[in-house]
Amino acid sequence: FRRRPGAVEFLCGRIDRGEALDQQLAIEHVMRMPERSLPAAKSLLELVAVPDDCGQLAAIAIGNVAPWWPAEPRAAARRALAQRHASCRRGPFELAALSRSYTRAGLAVTRDLDAIEVMLTSDDPFEIEFALPLLAGFAQRGRPLLPTLRRLAAQTKWTAGPLVRGKPRDLPCDYDCTSLVREPLFATVCCIDPSDPAALTFYLELLPKAAVGVQLEYVRRLASMGTEAAPALPALTSLTHAAPPVLAREAVTALGMIGVREPDAIGRLRELADEPDRQLAMRARASLRQLGTERR
């Protein structure tokens, strides 16, 4: 539906004249098509002034789509969001959502790497969160991202606990800024070229700190490095002990794909070959075959 000509205009009609549920569904569709969302700007800005859940959803939507708008409607969006923030008497989540949208409405999507790196030096976590996906796009064009990501990861307030609760520079709110930056940062690290000699060290540095979904991708990247990832064998072996099952299974597969016969890893694979977890046992036996150490 969203690819059809006139889809945005149809959704604007639902936002302007629909019942509350229709409005919410239309807004959610607009959020998923930011590049084509400009015709919905007027409808969203009018709805932001309404002090109900639809108005709050419109404020969140503006944060997702406004960076694709020209300067004038982005400025209008910031004014509307500031007015809602001034009159908002809701909880911290709603206030943080307004603050996030206000920051993002002041930013524009860009393909200028220098401009993105300036955003990444900001003290405003919402600005860094916005810039990281833009940075990831450069990986597809062969640009080296590792130096920039290492500089950002070196700021321990973004990569290590305890959580930093901060107040973004524009609209005040009290928010968990550490996880706001940390998870997109760790996900962007997945875009690093595994052939970069420094990538292995960076993956191992962040592996214990990342969420399970990102850890899975790190383990797959390590497995794709083959024998060059031999220094990662202890970390991968430890994942087979205490990690969630889905991650432990991936680590077991990686131990075989790396292809280095490390005694502790082989011993652990032999233990797992007899595990009640059928998937884990099958993967352990497959890895032992890859290493040429399966039992006869």
C-alpha positions as CSV (number, residue, x, y, z in Angstrom):
1,F,0.0,0.0,0.0
2,R,2.7,2.5,1.0
3,R,4.3,2.2,-2.5
4,R,1.2,3.3,-4.3
5,P,0.9,6.8,-5.8
6,G,-1.3,9.0,-3.5
7,A,-0.8,6.8,-0.5
8,V,0.4,9.7,1.7
9,E,-2.5,11.9,0.6
10,F,-4.9,9.1,1.5
11,L,-3.3,8.8,4.9
12,C,-3.5,12.5,5.5
13,G,-7.3,12.3,5.0
14,R,-7.4,9.6,7.7
15,I,-5.3,11.7,10.1
16,D,-7.5,14.8,9.5
17,R,-10.9,13.2,9.6
18,G,-10.7,9.6,10.9
19,E,-11.6,8.2,14.3
20,A,-8.9,7.8,16.9
21,L,-7.9,4.3,15.8
22,D,-7.9,5.3,12.1
23,Q,-5.7,8.3,13.0
24,Q,-3.2,6.1,14.9
25,L,-2.9,3.5,12.1
26,A,-2.4,6.3,9.5
27,I,0.3,7.9,11.6
28,E,2.1,4.6,12.0
29,H,2.0,4.1,8.2
30,V,3.5,7.6,7.7
31,M,6.3,6.9,10.1
32,R,7.4,4.0,7.9
33,M,7.7,6.1,4.8
34,P,9.8,9.1,5.9
35,E,11.2,10.0,2.5
36,R,7.6,10.6,1.2
37,S,6.1,12.1,4.4
38,L,6.2,15.8,3.6
39,P,2.6,16.0,2.4
40,A,1.6,14.8,5.9
41,A,3.5,17.6,7.7
42,K,0.5,19.9,8.1
43,S,-1.7,17.1,9.4
44,L,0.8,16.0,11.9
45,L,1.6,19.5,13.1
46,E,-2.1,20.2,13.7
47,L,-2.6,17.0,15.6
48,V,0.4,17.7,17.9
49,A,-1.6,20.5,19.5
50,V,-4.3,18.0,20.6
51,P,-3.6,16.8,24.2
52,D,-4.5,13.2,23.7
53,D,-2.7,9.9,22.7
54,C,-3.1,10.7,19.0
55,G,-1.3,14.0,19.6
56,Q,1.5,12.2,21.4
57,L,1.8,9.6,18.6
58,A,2.0,12.5,16.1
59,A,4.8,14.1,18.1
60,I,6.7,10.8,18.0
61,A,6.1,10.4,14.3
62,I,7.5,13.9,13.6
63,G,10.8,12.8,15.2
64,N,11.0,9.9,12.7
65,V,10.1,11.8,9.6
66,A,11.0,15.5,10.0
67,P,14.7,15.0,9.2
68,W,13.6,14.3,5.6
69,W,11.6,17.6,5.4
70,P,13.0,21.0,4.2
71,A,14.1,23.6,6.7
72,E,10.8,25.6,7.0
73,P,8.5,22.7,8.0
74,R,11.2,21.4,10.3
75,A,11.3,24.7,12.1
76,A,7.5,24.7,12.3
77,A,7.7,21.2,13.8
78,R,10.1,22.3,16.5
79,R,7.8,25.2,17.5
80,A,4.8,22.8,17.7
81,L,6.8,20.3,19.8
82,A,8.1,23.0,22.1
83,Q,4.5,24.2,22.7
84,R,3.3,20.7,23.5
85,H,6.3,20.2,25.8
86,A,5.5,23.4,27.7
87,S,1.9,22.3,28.3
88,C,2.6,18.5,28.8
89,R,1.9,17.1,32.2
90,R,2.6,13.5,31.4
91,G,5.2,11.0,32.6
92,P,8.9,10.8,31.8
93,F,8.5,8.6,28.7
94,E,6.2,11.1,27.0
95,L,8.5,14.0,27.9
96,A,11.5,12.0,26.6
97,A,9.7,11.3,23.3
98,L,9.0,15.0,22.8
99,S,12.6,15.9,23.6
100,R,13.8,13.2,21.1
101,S,11.5,14.5,18.3
102,Y,12.5,18.1,19.0
103,T,16.1,17.3,18.6
104,R,15.6,15.2,15.4
105,A,13.4,17.9,13.9
106,G,16.4,20.2,14.0
107,L,18.5,17.8,12.1
108,A,18.5,16.9,8.4
109,V,19.4,13.7,6.7
110,T,22.8,14.1,5.1
111,R,25.3,12.1,3.1
112,D,28.1,14.3,4.2
113,L,30.4,12.2,6.4
114,D,32.1,15.2,8.0
115,A,28.6,16.5,9.1
116,I,27.7,13.1,10.5
117,E,31.0,13.0,12.5
118,V,30.2,16.4,14.0
119,M,26.8,15.1,15.1
120,L,28.6,12.1,16.8
121,T,30.6,14.5,18.9
122,S,27.4,16.0,20.4
123,D,26.6,15.7,24.1
124,D,22.9,15.2,23.1
125,P,22.2,11.5,23.0
126,F,19.3,12.0,20.7
127,E,21.6,13.6,18.1
128,I,24.1,10.7,18.3
129,E,21.2,8.2,18.0
130,F,20.1,9.9,14.8
131,A,23.6,10.1,13.3
132,L,24.6,6.4,13.8
133,P,22.3,4.9,11.2
134,L,23.5,7.6,8.7
135,L,27.1,6.5,9.5
136,A,26.2,2.9,8.9
137,G,25.2,3.8,5.3
138,F,28.8,4.6,4.5
139,A,29.8,1.0,5.1
140,Q,27.9,0.0,2.0
141,R,30.1,2.5,0.0
142,G,33.3,1.1,1.3
143,R,34.2,3.9,3.7
144,P,36.2,2.8,6.8
145,L,34.1,3.4,9.9
146,L,36.3,1.9,12.6
147,P,38.2,5.0,13.6
148,T,35.0,7.0,14.1
149,L,33.3,4.1,16.0
150,R,36.3,3.6,18.2
151,R,36.3,7.3,19.2
152,L,32.7,7.1,20.2
153,A,33.0,3.8,22.0
154,A,35.9,5.2,24.0
155,Q,33.5,7.5,25.7
156,T,32.8,5.1,28.5
157,K,29.5,6.8,29.5
158,W,28.1,5.4,26.3
159,T,29.5,1.9,26.5
160,A,29.7,0.9,30.2
161,G,27.6,1.1,33.3
162,P,26.3,2.5,35.5
163,L,23.7,4.1,33.3
164,V,24.0,7.7,32.6
165,R,20.8,9.7,33.0
166,G,21.1,12.9,31.1
167,K,19.2,16.0,30.0
168,P,19.4,16.6,26.3
169,R,20.4,20.2,25.5
170,D,17.0,21.3,24.1
171,L,13.8,20.2,25.8
172,P,14.6,19.0,29.4
173,C,13.9,15.3,30.2
174,D,15.4,12.7,32.5
175,Y,16.2,9.7,30.3
176,D,18.4,6.6,30.2
177,C,21.0,8.1,27.8
178,T,23.4,5.2,28.0
179,S,21.2,2.6,26.4
180,L,19.9,5.1,24.0
181,V,23.3,5.5,22.4
182,R,24.9,2.1,23.3
183,E,22.5,-0.2,21.5
184,P,22.6,1.7,18.1
185,L,26.4,2.1,18.5
186,F,26.9,-1.6,19.0
187,A,24.6,-2.4,16.1
188,T,26.5,0.0,13.8
189,V,29.7,-1.9,14.7
190,C,28.3,-4.8,12.8
191,C,28.9,-2.8,9.6
192,I,32.7,-2.9,10.1
193,D,34.6,-4.8,7.4
194,P,35.7,-8.0,9.1
195,S,38.9,-8.0,7.0
196,D,40.1,-4.9,8.9
197,P,42.8,-6.1,11.2
198,A,41.5,-4.0,14.1
199,A,38.0,-5.3,13.7
200,L,38.7,-8.5,15.7
201,T,39.9,-6.6,18.8
202,F,36.9,-4.2,18.6
203,Y,34.4,-7.1,18.4
204,L,35.9,-8.8,21.4
205,E,35.9,-5.6,23.4
206,L,32.2,-5.0,22.8
207,L,31.0,-8.6,22.8
208,P,30.3,-8.9,26.6
209,K,28.5,-5.5,26.6
210,A,26.1,-5.9,23.7
211,A,22.5,-7.1,23.7
212,V,21.9,-10.7,22.6
213,G,20.8,-9.8,19.1
214,V,23.9,-7.8,18.4
215,Q,26.1,-10.5,20.1
216,L,24.7,-13.0,17.6
217,E,25.9,-10.8,14.7
218,Y,29.3,-10.3,16.3
219,V,29.7,-14.1,16.7
220,R,28.7,-14.6,13.0
221,R,31.3,-12.0,12.0
222,L,34.0,-13.7,14.0
223,A,33.1,-17.0,12.4
224,S,33.4,-15.5,9.0
225,M,37.0,-14.4,9.7
226,G,38.2,-18.1,9.8
227,T,41.5,-18.8,11.4
228,E,42.2,-15.1,11.8
229,A,39.7,-15.1,14.6
230,A,41.7,-17.7,16.7
231,P,42.1,-15.1,19.5
232,A,38.3,-15.1,19.9
233,L,38.1,-18.8,20.8
234,P,38.2,-18.3,24.6
235,A,35.4,-15.7,24.5
236,L,33.3,-18.0,22.2
237,T,33.9,-21.0,24.4
238,S,32.7,-19.0,27.5
239,L,29.6,-18.1,25.6
240,T,28.7,-21.8,25.4
241,H,28.5,-22.0,29.2
242,A,26.2,-19.2,30.3
243,A,24.7,-17.5,27.2
244,P,21.1,-17.8,26.2
245,P,20.6,-21.0,24.1
246,V,20.3,-19.2,20.7
247,L,23.7,-17.5,21.4
248,A,25.4,-20.6,22.7
249,R,24.4,-22.5,19.6
250,E,25.8,-19.8,17.3
251,A,29.0,-19.8,19.4
252,V,29.3,-23.6,19.0
253,T,29.0,-23.3,15.2
254,A,31.6,-20.5,15.2
255,L,34.1,-22.7,17.0
256,G,34.0,-25.1,14.1
257,M,34.0,-22.5,11.4
258,I,37.1,-20.7,12.7
259,G,38.9,-24.0,12.2
260,V,41.6,-23.8,14.9
261,R,42.1,-26.8,17.2
262,E,42.2,-25.2,20.6
263,P,42.1,-27.8,23.5
264,D,39.6,-26.0,25.7
265,A,37.3,-25.4,22.8
266,I,37.5,-29.0,21.7
267,G,36.9,-30.3,25.2
268,R,33.8,-28.1,25.5
269,L,32.5,-29.2,22.1
270,R,32.8,-32.9,23.2
271,E,30.9,-32.1,26.4
272,L,28.1,-30.4,24.3
273,A,27.9,-33.3,21.9
274,D,26.1,-35.2,24.6
275,E,23.8,-32.4,25.6
276,P,20.1,-33.0,26.0
277,D,19.6,-29.9,23.9
278,R,19.4,-31.6,20.5
279,Q,20.2,-28.5,18.4
280,L,23.2,-27.7,20.6
281,A,24.5,-31.3,20.4
282,M,24.1,-31.5,16.6
283,R,26.0,-28.2,16.2
284,A,28.7,-29.4,18.5
285,R,29.2,-32.7,16.6
286,A,29.2,-30.7,13.3
287,S,32.0,-28.4,14.7
288,L,34.0,-31.4,15.8
289,R,33.8,-32.9,12.3
290,Q,34.9,-29.6,10.8
291,L,37.9,-29.6,13.2
292,G,38.6,-33.3,12.4
293,T,38.3,-34.3,16.1
294,E,35.0,-36.1,16.2
295,R,34.8,-39.3,18.1
296,R,35.1,-42.6,16.1
